[in-house]
Amino acid sequence: MVQDVREEIAILQQENPQIPLYLTGESMGGAILMLLMSGTDAPSVAGTLLLAPAVWNLGLGADIPLDVLATLFPHHLVTGQELPVHVVASDNPAALLRLYFDPLTLRATQLEALRGLVSLMKQAATAAPQMKGQLLCVYGDKDQLVPSKAMAKVWETLPKGARLDLISGGHHLLLRDKNGKQVMQDMLTWITQPDSFLPSGGDVAASAWQAQNPAKTEGKWFPASWLDGLAR
């Protein structure tokens, strides 16, 4: 997937050499961009925007049980209903309904795919310090899919100069939330006025949040809930 993005970037820059190119990745897409922009051969772009990137390093050995299960039963399906957890991905019921009835929404995922997702999240978290270029990372304080502790640890390790944006009341699907326009305005302001404060006040909120040392707080581990139908 990283190579796919790299090739698309090359095509776009070849066809539009005079137009600044900004990369935007949401959730797993954000993790893909983190791997891309942390490599020694990272492409030269105007900036990278990460929206609730899928990052989570569970630590040494924590993924062994999943590795064993995925090796023994790679095609076994999990749905997220195995755990008594209800995840709210957005405060926008209309957006959730669209996702729920979208025929492309996955209702179940194989264990081998889940293992791949966990591996991607770990790699992205580890890659954070090596990211290159201008960067804006946006996270909602109501995100129930990417734990606050995991995001806080990543924010601590991002290169100096990275802009951090904490959206009050923001869920995982930031652009689909009822205040999605606020997130979009922050993104546009960062692109057009990179030295200005963000309209939402998210940069100030991010500093205050980091001062509370959220990376040290205890988090909950609900991996199967990532695969829930989102609107259930």
Phi and psi in degrees as a GROMACS rama.xvg file:
@    title "Ramachandran Plot"
@    xaxis  label "Phi"
@    yaxis  label "Psi"
@TYPE xy
-61.6839  -43.1627  VAL-2
-65.3869  -35.9409  GLN-3
-59.483  -45.1735  ASP-4
-64.508  -42.1585  VAL-5
-58.1219  -42.8155  ARG-6
-68.3805  -38.8053  GLU-7
-63.5008  -40.1653  GLU-8
-61.7106  -44.7897  ILE-9
-60.2565  -41.1219  ALA-10
-65.387  -46.8217  ILE-11
-62.355  -42.2558  LEU-12
-70.7613  -31.1206  GLN-13
-70.196  -38.4799  GLN-14
-80.0872  -25.4057  GLU-15
-134.627  65.2802  ASN-16
-64.5539  -21.3947  PRO-17
-94.5244  -4.21041  GLN-18
-101.21  123.141  ILE-19
-60.2916  137.147  PRO-20
-109.496  123.148  LEU-21
-111.024  136.577  TYR-22
-101.281  134.92  LEU-23
-128.236  129.084  THR-24
-133.53  131.652  GLY-25
-110.117  132.235  GLU-26
57.6433  -116.745  SER-27
-63.012  -33.3171  MET-28
-61.7941  -35.4053  GLY-29
-65.1633  -39.5261  GLY-30
-63.2505  -40.523  ALA-31
-60.227  -44.0866  ILE-32
-65.9125  -33.1631  LEU-33
-64.1999  -40.426  MET-34
-66.7939  -42.1569  LEU-35
-62.2861  -48.7854  LEU-36
-83.1434  -0.922443  MET-37
-100.804  -5.90994  SER-38
-76.2757  159.96  GLY-39
-66.1193  -22.3073  THR-40
-108.989  34.0838  ASP-41
-58.5383  136.951  ALA-42
-68.2878  155.372  PRO-43
-88.0465  110.12  SER-44
-129.984  166.636  VAL-45
-70.9667  -30.0037  ALA-46
177.069  164.439  GLY-47
-127.678  130.985  THR-48
-115.942  123.221  LEU-49
-110.149  122.293  LEU-50
-109.193  109.827  LEU-51
44.9787  55.3658  ALA-52
-60.5923  143.988  PRO-53
-76.7127  95.3344  ALA-54
-128.564  136.135  VAL-55
-174.923  108.673  TRP-56
-102.164  105.107  ASN-57
-74.4107  -10.5905  LEU-58
98.5058  169.834  GLY-59
-61.2321  123.74  LEU-60
83.686  -9.43864  GLY-61
-68.0943  -23.1945  ALA-62
-96.2851  5.59792  ASP-63
-60.8931  -46.3528  ILE-64
-56.5777  -41.6964  PRO-65
-66.548  -38.8603  LEU-66
-59.3956  -42.9343  ASP-67
-64.6695  -47.9034  VAL-68
-62.7898  -42.2167  LEU-69
-68.6081  -28.188  ALA-70
-75.0422  -41.4481  THR-71
-77.7531  -38.1182  LEU-72
-131.557  63.4223  PHE-73
-60.4586  -29.2457  PRO-74
-100.687  6.19794  HIS-75
-65.9789  136.484  HIS-76
-95.1857  137.509  LEU-77
-122.676  147.194  VAL-78
-121.005  -12.9287  THR-79
96.2782  -12.2972  GLY-80
-82.7102  -4.72482  GLN-81
-68.5507  -22.8146  GLU-82
-112.972  146.329  LEU-83
-78.4488  60.0624  PRO-84
-130.336  131.951  VAL-85
-112.284  118.234  HIS-86
-100.492  130.026  VAL-87
-101.939  112.703  VAL-88
-88.0702  -16.7823  ALA-89
-161.579  157.471  SER-90
-94.2764  11.294  ASP-91
-105.845  97.8673  ASN-92
-57.5477  -36.5959  PRO-93
-63.4655  -41.5809  ALA-94
-66.471  -39.1718  ALA-95
-66.7278  -37.9779  LEU-96
-64.9771  -39.7581  LEU-97
-61.3564  -41.8311  ARG-98
-66.4395  -40.998  LEU-99
-62.8135  -40.3927  TYR-100
-94.2197  0.954797  PHE-101
-69.7944  122.69  ASP-102
-63.4522  -15.5971  PRO-103
-88.2111  -7.01439  LEU-104
-72.0426  125.774  THR-105
-74.8989  132.225  LEU-106
-96.3626  -21.6712  ARG-107
-149.335  151.484  ALA-108
-135.317  141.911  THR-109
-72.0467  151.683  GLN-110
-60.2286  -36.0383  LEU-111
-66.0133  -31.4409  GLU-112
-71.9628  -38.54  ALA-113
-62.164  -40.7249  LEU-114
-60.7415  -40.5991  ARG-115
-63.2239  -39.1047  GLY-116
-65.0111  -44.6694  LEU-117
-61.409  -41.1351  VAL-118
-63.8006  -42.1486  SER-119
-61.8313  -44.1828  LEU-120
-62.6796  -39.1918  MET-121
-67.1753  -44.5667  LYS-122
-62.6743  -40.4616  GLN-123
-64.5825  -43.6808  ALA-124
-61.6497  -40.0081  ALA-125
-69.9077  -30.1564  THR-126
-79.6866  -12.9278  ALA-127
-50.3579  -45.5363  ALA-128
-65.0993  -21.6985  PRO-129
-94.836  4.03664  GLN-130
-63.7338  144.096  MET-131
-119.766  151.861  LYS-132
87.7284  178.726  GLY-133
-69.0691  139.048  GLN-134
-143.094  135.611  LEU-135
-124.874  125.511  LEU-136
-118.472  121.147  CYS-137
-111.376  136.305  VAL-138
-144.947  141.429  TYR-139
-98.4206  139.344  GLY-140
-76.2166  -0.119532  ASP-141
-110.668  13.7447  LYS-142
-65.3571  122.767  ASP-143
-106.078  3.02666  GLN-144
-105.089  -40.4315  LEU-145
-103.05  112.245  VAL-146
-60.1782  144.253  PRO-147
-61.0166  -35.6416  SER-148
-64.1296  -41.3985  LYS-149
-65.1693  -43.8677  ALA-150
-67.084  -39.6231  MET-151
-61.4181  -39.9375  ALA-152
-64.0135  -39.9343  LYS-153
-66.1622  -43.712  VAL-154
-59.5633  -34.6515  TRP-155
-65.0785  -27.2083  GLU-156
-104.027  -6.09201  THR-157
-63.2418  150.999  LEU-158
-58.4173  152.272  PRO-159
-60.4578  134.8  LYS-160
104.116  -14.7067  GLY-161
-65.9593  135.398  ALA-162
-90.0647  133.485  ARG-163
-114.257  137.293  LEU-164
-134.322  109.474  ASP-165
-100.589  117.648  LEU-166
-93.3959  117.076  ILE-167
-66.3827  125.113  SER-168
79.3691  3.79893  GLY-169
-77.0421  137.234  GLY-170
-101.527  -172.28  HIS-171
-64.681  -42.1293  HIS-172
-87.05  74.0414  LEU-173
-57.7398  -43.1342  LEU-174
-75.7086  -16.1656  LEU-175
-95.7781  -9.59401  ARG-176
-62.2991  164.177  ASP-177
-61.2507  -29.4522  LYS-178
-100.397  29.319  ASN-179
-59.3834  -31.5369  GLY-180
-62.9919  -31.3285  LYS-181
-65.4414  -41.5633  GLN-182
-64.2497  -44.0232  VAL-183
-60.8396  -39.1914  MET-184
-64.7132  -39.2221  GLN-185
-60.5333  -43.5623  ASP-186
-62.4183  -45.473  MET-187
-65.9592  -39.1754  LEU-188
-64.8231  -41.7242  THR-189
-62.5199  -36.1562  TRP-190
-73.7174  -45.5818  ILE-191
-89.3375  -26.8184  THR-192
-136.286  69.2489  GLN-193
-60.3156  -20.0963  PRO-194
-95.6011  -0.732127  ASP-195
-88.5043  156.501  SER-196
-66.8432  150.484  PHE-197
-75.9043  139.331  LEU-198
-56.536  -33.6465  PRO-199
-75.3073  -13.6081  SER-200
78.8517  12.7957  GLY-201
-65.2929  -28.5411  GLY-202
-70.4128  -38.775  ASP-203
-66.9835  -42.6929  VAL-204
-62.134  -37.0014  ALA-205
-64.5014  -40.844  ALA-206
-64.3795  -42.9778  SER-207
-64.8155  -39.3155  ALA-208
-65.1684  -43.7988  TRP-209
-64.6129  -32.4842  GLN-210
-64.2293  -21.3505  ALA-211
-82.5615  -1.13328  GLN-212
57.1155  54.6111  ASN-213
-65.7026  -18.1386  PRO-214
-66.0491  -16.736  ALA-215
-98.2313  -3.89698  LYS-216
-77.3054  156.57  THR-217
-78.5966  135.45  GLU-218
-115.209  167.328  GLY-219
-104.291  147.783  LYS-220
-113.175  104.897  TRP-221
-126.181  66.3174  PHE-222
-60.7943  -38.6044  PRO-223
-68.8432  -19.7142  ALA-224
-68.5371  -18.5012  SER-225
-60.3585  -26.5822  TRP-226
-95.4074  7.52265  LEU-227
-65.7252  166.264  ASP-228
-75.8029  3.44711  GLY-229
72.3392  -38.1971  LEU-230
-106.186  -0.251383  ALA-231
